[in-house]
Amino acid sequence: MSDEFRRNLMAPEPTYLPEEPDVIQRLAAGDEAVDLAARHPTSSLVWAILADEAYAEGRTIESYAYARTGYHRGLDSLRRSGWRGTGPVPYSHEPNRGFLRALYALGRAAASIGEIEEAERIAVLLRESDPEASAQLGA
């Protein structure tokens, strides 16, 4: 039996965010995420990159703020794409990774500053979005 038929037919359909070709091209060309944030403020990917950079440099509060921005921008995009607050956000769909990466970064930063309840809520949302995301991003 195929995976499609094993899926709970009452469960919400997966949500697929639109591609961001300009962001991807600019990143590949070497543009800095901090510069892209001003030109593409709705891109969760850009905010997630900023969150990761800040976290790697020990700037946990900045990482938290960047990740929270990416998370909220991602929620806006998900809702525009038909998401109703639950349901899969597949990691296998490349454009979803910016949101999932921001979500992971938010949970990581929240845990680092002692926001344990928030970190736990984020971990649940990440697993419910796509268990593969937790495995990929935590590796």
C-alpha positions in Angstrom: 0.0 0.0 0.0 1.4 3.4 -0.9 2.2 6.1 1.7 -0.6 8.3 0.2 -3.2 5.6 1.1 -1.7 5.1 4.6 -2.2 8.7 5.4 -5.2 9.5 7.7 -7.8 10.7 5.2 -9.3 13.0 7.9 -5.9 14.7 8.5 -5.2 18.1 7.0 -3.4 18.2 3.7 0.3 19.1 3.7 1.1 22.7 3.2 3.7 23.8 0.6 5.2 27.2 0.8 6.0 29.1 -2.4 9.5 29.2 -3.7 11.7 32.3 -3.2 13.9 32.2 -6.3 15.4 35.7 -5.7 16.4 35.0 -2.2 18.0 31.7 -3.2 19.8 33.3 -6.1 21.1 36.2 -4.0 22.3 33.8 -1.2 24.1 31.6 -3.9 25.7 34.8 -5.3 27.1 35.5 -1.8 24.8 38.2 -0.5 24.6 38.4 3.3 21.4 37.5 5.1 21.4 40.8 7.0 21.3 42.7 3.6 18.6 40.4 2.3 16.4 40.8 5.3 15.8 44.4 4.4 14.9 43.5 0.8 13.0 40.3 1.6 11.5 40.8 5.1 8.9 38.1 4.6 11.5 35.3 4.0 11.7 32.9 6.9 14.9 31.5 5.4 16.7 34.8 5.7 15.7 35.2 9.4 16.6 31.6 10.1 20.1 32.2 8.7 20.5 35.3 10.9 19.3 33.3 13.9 21.9 30.6 13.2 24.7 33.1 12.7 23.9 34.9 15.9 23.6 31.7 17.9 26.9 30.4 16.6 28.5 33.7 17.7 27.0 33.4 21.2 24.5 36.1 20.7 21.5 34.1 22.0 19.1 37.0 22.6 19.6 38.2 19.0 19.2 34.6 17.8 15.9 34.4 19.6 14.7 37.6 18.1 15.7 36.7 14.6 14.2 33.2 15.0 10.9 34.6 16.4 10.7 37.0 13.4 11.3 34.1 11.0 8.7 32.0 12.8 6.0 34.7 12.6 6.8 35.5 8.9 6.5 31.7 8.3 3.2 31.5 10.0 1.9 34.3 7.8 3.1 32.5 4.7 1.7 29.2 5.8 -1.7 30.8 6.4 -1.6 32.4 3.0 -0.9 28.9 1.6 -4.0 27.4 3.3 -2.5 26.1 6.6 -5.1 26.2 9.4 -2.8 25.8 12.4 -2.3 22.1 12.1 -1.1 19.6 9.5 2.1 18.6 7.8 4.7 21.1 6.6 7.0 18.7 4.8 10.7 19.2 5.2 11.2 17.5 1.8 9.7 20.6 0.1 12.7 22.9 0.0 10.7 26.2 0.4 9.3 24.9 3.7 12.8 24.6 5.2 13.1 28.3 6.0 10.1 28.2 8.3 11.1 24.8 9.8 14.7 26.1 10.3 13.4 29.3 12.0 11.1 27.1 14.2 14.0 24.9 15.2 16.2 28.0 15.9 13.4 29.5 18.1 13.2 26.4 20.2 16.9 26.2 20.6 17.2 29.8 21.6 14.2 29.6 23.9 15.8 26.6 25.7 19.1 28.6 26.0 17.4 31.5 27.8 15.4 29.2 30.1 12.0 29.5 28.3 11.5 25.8 28.8 7.7 25.8 28.2 8.1 27.7 24.9 11.0 25.3 23.8 8.7 22.3 24.5 5.8 23.8 22.5 8.1 24.6 19.6 9.5 21.0 19.7 5.9 19.6 19.5 5.1 21.9 16.6 8.3 21.0 14.8 7.5 17.2 15.2 3.9 17.7 14.2 5.0 19.7 11.1 7.4 17.0 10.0 9.4 14.5 12.2 12.1 14.5 9.6 12.7 18.2 10.2 13.7 17.6 13.8 16.1 14.8 12.8 17.6 16.9 9.9 17.9 20.2 11.8 19.1 18.6 15.0 21.9 16.7 13.3 
